[in-house]
Amino acid sequence: MEELTSKQRAQLRGLANSIDTILHVGKDGIGDNLAKQADDALEARELIKGKVLENSLLTSREAAEELAEKTRSQVVQVIGTKFVLYRPTHKKDKKDKIVLVSDRKRKG
């Protein structure tokens, strides 16, 4: 998967503003269950928001990066206790797929 460009990151951050936090990382850290939950959610939604609870031993950056690695997704942003992950869906027929802005500079 290609690294997100700054324009794409900004686009995804904007989209993430309106979504609910669906993952909660607590004192148990990131187990198989949470990774599976994140994986399923990414497949269904492409963009998910998580939160690291106060009792977690991980920082939100650590949690985001570990989950991104386990789900082959990308960290869009980490702000305070919240983080946003993105992964394009594999479903060909998904109706509301996120279409990333292209960042190609035109020559001419």
C-alpha positions in Angstrom: 0.0 0.0 0.0 1.3 3.4 -0.9 2.1 5.9 1.8 -0.6 8.5 2.1 0.2 12.0 0.8 -0.4 15.0 3.0 -3.4 15.9 0.9 -4.9 12.5 1.3 -4.2 12.6 5.0 -5.9 15.9 5.3 -8.9 14.5 3.4 -9.1 11.5 5.7 -8.8 13.6 8.8 -11.8 15.6 7.6 -13.8 12.5 7.0 -12.8 11.2 10.4 -14.3 14.2 12.2 -17.8 12.8 11.6 -17.2 9.2 12.6 -17.7 7.6 16.0 -14.9 6.1 18.1 -15.4 2.4 17.8 -12.2 0.9 19.2 -11.1 1.2 22.8 -7.6 0.2 23.9 -7.5 -0.5 27.6 -5.2 -2.1 30.1 -5.1 -5.4 28.2 -3.4 -3.6 25.3 -3.9 -5.0 21.8 -4.9 -8.6 21.7 -6.1 -10.8 18.9 -9.7 -9.8 19.7 -9.1 -6.1 19.3 -7.0 -6.6 16.2 -9.8 -8.7 14.7 -12.4 -6.1 15.6 -10.2 -3.4 14.0 -9.7 -5.5 10.9 -13.4 -6.2 10.5 -14.2 -2.5 11.0 -11.6 -1.4 8.5 -13.0 -3.9 5.9 -16.5 -2.5 6.4 -15.7 1.2 6.8 -12.1 1.8 5.6 -11.7 4.6 8.2 -12.0 3.9 11.9 -11.4 5.9 15.0 -9.9 4.5 18.2 -9.3 5.7 21.7 -6.7 4.8 24.3 -8.2 4.6 27.7 -6.5 6.0 30.8 -5.7 2.5 32.2 -3.8 1.5 29.0 -0.1 1.0 29.2 0.3 2.1 25.6 0.4 5.7 24.3 -2.1 6.5 21.6 0.8 6.6 19.1 2.0 3.2 20.1 -1.5 1.7 20.0 -2.2 3.2 16.6 1.0 2.0 15.1 0.7 -1.5 16.6 -2.9 -1.8 15.3 -1.9 -0.4 11.9 0.8 -3.1 11.7 -1.6 -5.9 12.7 -4.3 -4.8 10.3 -2.1 -3.6 7.5 -3.6 -0.2 7.7 -2.2 3.3 7.9 -2.2 5.7 10.8 -3.9 8.9 9.6 -3.6 10.9 12.8 -3.1 10.7 16.5 -4.5 13.5 18.6 -4.5 13.2 22.4 -6.0 9.8 23.3 -7.6 9.3 19.9 -6.2 7.9 16.7 -7.5 7.3 13.2 -6.6 4.3 10.9 -7.3 3.9 7.2 -7.2 0.9 4.9 -8.9 0.6 1.5 -11.6 -2.1 1.4 -11.1 -5.2 -0.6 -14.8 -5.3 -1.5 -15.2 -4.4 -5.2 -18.9 -3.6 -4.8 -18.7 -1.3 -1.8 -21.0 1.6 -2.6 -19.5 4.4 -0.6 -15.8 3.7 -1.1 -13.5 6.5 0.0 -11.9 7.9 -3.2 -8.6 9.5 -2.2 -7.7 12.8 -3.8 -4.8 12.4 -6.2 -1.6 14.4 -5.4 0.0 14.1 -8.8 1.7 17.2 -9.9 0.9 18.0 -13.6 3.8 18.7 -15.8 3.5 21.4 -18.3 
